[in-house]
Amino acid sequence: MEARVKAGLWASMAIRMGDQAGRPGVVLRKGDPDSGGILCVLRGREGLVVLSQTRDARGRPAWMRGTGAAPVDDAAADAYVARQVKRDPDLWVLEFEAPDLLPPFEAVIV
């Protein structure tokens, strides 16, 4: 069984990594501190992308572009986040300044 980092600790780590990388981030919504899932909103030059936690084909942690391959506007990103939170009220929502739409932490994007 794979060890899992608590969501609150992971969120703090991601915000700190973003600050160190010059990609400041904020917690938009706190979820369950132990087992909540995480959405990451990346604010870039062309719009926004929302990354959602998932698993790859081998079961390893990964991220998917929940809002699709192309950047979206604020309204579309907000609507996606609202739908996900309605489905899972334990979700954390983080937002980062990411001009190139890449997260400030190591991530496999599927």
C-alpha positions in Angstrom: 0.0 0.0 0.0 1.3 3.4 -1.0 1.8 6.0 1.7 -0.3 9.1 1.2 0.5 12.7 2.3 -2.3 14.5 4.1 -4.1 17.0 1.9 -3.5 20.0 4.2 0.2 19.2 4.3 0.4 18.8 0.6 -1.4 22.1 0.0 1.0 23.9 2.3 4.0 22.3 0.5 2.6 23.3 -3.0 2.0 26.9 -1.9 5.6 27.1 -0.5 7.1 25.6 -3.7 5.1 28.1 -5.8 6.4 31.0 -3.7 10.0 29.8 -4.0 9.6 29.4 -7.8 8.2 32.9 -8.3 4.7 31.4 -8.9 2.7 32.7 -6.0 -0.3 30.7 -4.9 -3.2 30.9 -2.6 -5.6 28.5 -1.0 -9.0 29.4 -2.4 -10.9 26.7 -0.5 -9.8 24.5 2.4 -11.1 20.9 2.2 -10.7 18.0 4.5 -7.2 18.3 6.1 -6.5 14.6 6.0 -8.0 13.1 2.9 -9.4 15.8 0.7 -8.7 15.9 -3.0 -7.0 18.9 -4.6 -7.8 21.1 -7.6 -5.1 23.5 -8.9 -6.1 26.5 -10.9 -3.3 27.8 -13.0 -3.6 31.4 -14.1 -1.6 32.0 -17.3 -1.2 34.6 -20.0 -3.9 33.0 -22.3 -6.4 32.0 -19.6 -6.8 29.4 -16.9 -6.4 25.7 -16.6 -7.8 23.6 -13.7 -5.8 20.5 -12.9 -7.5 17.7 -11.1 -5.9 14.8 -9.2 -6.1 11.4 -10.9 -4.1 8.2 -11.4 -2.2 7.1 -14.5 -2.6 3.7 -16.2 -0.3 2.2 -13.6 -2.1 3.6 -10.6 0.5 6.3 -9.9 -0.5 9.9 -8.9 -1.1 12.2 -11.8 -3.0 15.3 -12.9 -5.5 15.9 -15.7 -6.6 19.1 -17.3 -10.2 19.1 -16.0 -11.1 22.1 -18.1 -9.6 20.6 -21.3 -6.4 21.1 -23.3 -7.0 24.7 -24.1 -7.0 27.6 -21.6 -10.5 28.8 -20.5 -11.8 32.1 -19.0 -12.6 32.8 -15.4 -16.3 31.9 -15.7 -15.5 28.4 -17.2 -12.9 27.7 -14.6 -15.2 28.8 -11.8 -18.0 26.6 -13.1 -15.7 23.6 -13.3 -14.5 24.1 -9.7 -18.1 24.6 -8.5 -19.3 21.4 -10.1 -16.4 19.5 -8.5 -16.9 21.0 -5.1 -20.6 20.1 -5.3 -19.7 16.5 -6.0 -16.9 16.4 -3.4 -17.2 18.9 -0.5 -13.8 17.8 0.9 -11.9 19.3 -2.0 -9.1 21.8 -1.6 -8.7 24.5 -4.3 -5.4 26.2 -4.9 -4.6 28.9 -7.4 -1.1 29.7 -8.8 0.2 32.4 -11.1 1.6 30.3 -13.9 2.3 32.3 -17.1 3.2 29.0 -19.0 0.3 27.1 -17.4 2.6 24.6 -15.7 2.3 23.9 -12.0 5.1 25.0 -9.6 5.4 21.4 -8.3 6.4 18.2 -10.0 3.4 16.8 -11.8 2.7 14.1 -14.4 -0.1 15.5 -16.6 -2.2 12.9 -18.4 
